Amino acid sequence: MIYLDNANTTKIDDEVLKEMEIYLREKYGIPGGEFGHVFEEEALEALEKARERIAKKINASPEEIVFTSGDVESNNLAILGYLRRAEKKGKIITSKIEQKSILEPFRFLSKEFKSVYVGVDREGFLNFDELSDEIKDAVFVSVQHANKEIGTIQDIKAIGDLCEDKGVVFHSDASHSFCKVDIDVNKINVDMLTLSSNLIHGPKGIGALYIREGVKIDPILYGEPRERGLRPGFIDVPSAVGFAKAVELYTREDVERQKKLRDYLIDKLLEIEDSELNGARGDKRLCNNVNVSFKYVEGEAIVMQASMFGLIVGTGSACYSQELEPSHVILSLGKGYEISHSSTRITLSKFTTREEVEKASEILRSVIENLRRLSPFAKK
Amino acid sequence: MKIGYSEKVMEFFRNPKNAGKLEDATVVATVGSIACGDMIKLYLKIENDVIEKATFESYGCAANIATSVAVTELAKGKTIEEADKITYKDVEDFLEGLPKIKAHCAVLSVEALKVALTKYKIKTGKMLFDLKIAKKLLHGVIDPVSGNSILKTDKLKSVEVEDKTVKIVFSGKKDDVMSDIENQIREVFSDLDVKLDIKYEGG
């Protein structure tokens, strides 16, 4: 099997697993206070060390990192946690291409706040003028760093500067860009940043939220106060340790190698007649994302047939979604239903090889040919 | 709990029997659209009211392709009266089940068959074209936004049949979704001696 659905989740790195195992088998305590029995102390030490290791990657201080159960919780904590205590009930702004864990809290909050969804251009870049217009009476902005479907990387420095200038708190969901795009929180005006583990070969069920010192938020879950009172319940220490290890193991070389494979695959797939790239080319695209629409055929059929040939990919087709809705991301690009239904997402990982990418392009070529033979629209 | 498609669905998806255009078709019916993400074009060769051949072309998911195979397999060799009794349940049973979320694919394949048979009956004078028949054909037109038959949405204000003209009034304005719906309407009435008059009100 060639697994190229790495924007969905990734395989755990063996070295990550090795480090986690110690905290599952031997040092399996749960973190206590500043002193406790040896199991509690070991666990707390490992947790705090993991926090430091993750903070270092974005040049934050460890106190600014809160562990969560993943990107969904981090996004909810940032949005609900900040806005529940906000005294001014103004406008809250996000983009049309966010993931559901941003869009749903925004929808929920629209009873109290005015939720605004800024559009994007045909490559998925935020309409900056629209944001500048809307931001005047805003209290909160959340714009993703990179898109999980089409890989478009936003200029979060420019967005952060605008927010800083207007005194608006800025959150960014960086779950898909973390470790793939360099982030230095001291160089960008971002107040909160969502970080995830399972997309960089770390364990699932853990993530983090960076909260800049001085930004006040409330917890969204209640219980015995942990994580600076922001997150009750025990943080899973083996997972936190694995997350930190995964961060350290993701190198610049991994990113550069994937970029080459990505560009090779894009070129190969665009050789197929009546195909169209979704998203941008070059450095403003995630190193591991390829998204191509193949006209006259439908994405779920592509995914199913590709998997018969041993290739695992994703699609933005309505038929593949549990709600039977086409991808809101592709529709937001203004490309229409057909491009959305036939969009095929192929996402690489740091373990993806040149051979796998070559084989994947061959498989997709024959899958498209097979399905077009059945299609009433295809030229024959 | 069994997750995913049945063996039968996968078998037909892998090896789609009856796929392709039928050059000597007596009647052709197209239901669904690209915008819906599901479309079936059904070809029937009917002789002495018996379906001699049935083939299809499909734009859609694995379930769409498998239900197209099923409906053509079920219809072949049947008289038009027998074929008229085929239900989406028969299609599901033939495929040894479908995931619940894919039930609409079985419905769409049967819709294609109904539209084809209705068109055949009109063309051969077995049925007189009237409002009831027009609505039967419109039942196969799907609103890509809701996924429901156009008859079940509030977009459609009225349908009337005057002589051989079908007068359809939609509420709102003509946009991309409406042009898709209009194309579907033209498809279901194609090849019939019927004129279409589509209007928009209150846009």
Boltz contact constraints between the chains, C-beta under 6 A:
constraints:
  - contact:
      token1: [A, 298]
      token2: [B, 37]
      max_distance: 6.0
  - contact:
      token1: [A, 298]
      token2: [B, 59]
      max_distance: 6.0
  - contact:
      token1: [A, 298]
      token2: [B, 60]
      max_distance: 6.0
  - contact:
      token1: [A, 298]
      token2: [B, 61]
      max_distance: 6.0
  - contact:
      token1: [A, 300]
      token2: [B, 61]
      max_distance: 6.0
  - contact:
      token1: [A, 301]
      token2: [B, 61]
      max_distance: 6.0
  - contact:
      token1: [A, 301]
      token2: [B, 62]
      max_distance: 6.0
  - contact:
      token1: [A, 304]
      token2: [B, 62]
      max_distance: 6.0
  - contact:
      token1: [A, 317]
      token2: [B, 37]
      max_distance: 6.0
  - contact:
      token1: [A, 318]
      token2: [B, 37]
      max_distance: 6.0
  - contact:
      token1: [A, 319]
      token2: [B, 37]
      max_distance: 6.0
  - contact:
      token1: [A, 319]
      token2: [B, 61]
      max_distance: 6.0
  - contact:
      token1: [A, 337]
      token2: [B, 35]
      max_distance: 6.0
  - contact:
      token1: [A, 338]
      token2: [B, 34]
      max_distance: 6.0
  - contact:
      token1: [A, 341]
      token2: [B, 37]
      max_distance: 6.0
  - contact:
      token1: [A, 374]
      token2: [B, 19]
      max_distance: 6.0
  - contact:
      token1: [A, 374]
      token2: [B, 58]
      max_distance: 6.0
  - contact:
      token1: [A, 375]
      token2: [B, 59]
      max_distance: 6.0
  - contact:
      token1: [A, 376]
      token2: [B, 41]
      max_distance: 6.0
  - contact:
      token1: [A, 376]
      token2: [B, 57]
      max_distance: 6.0
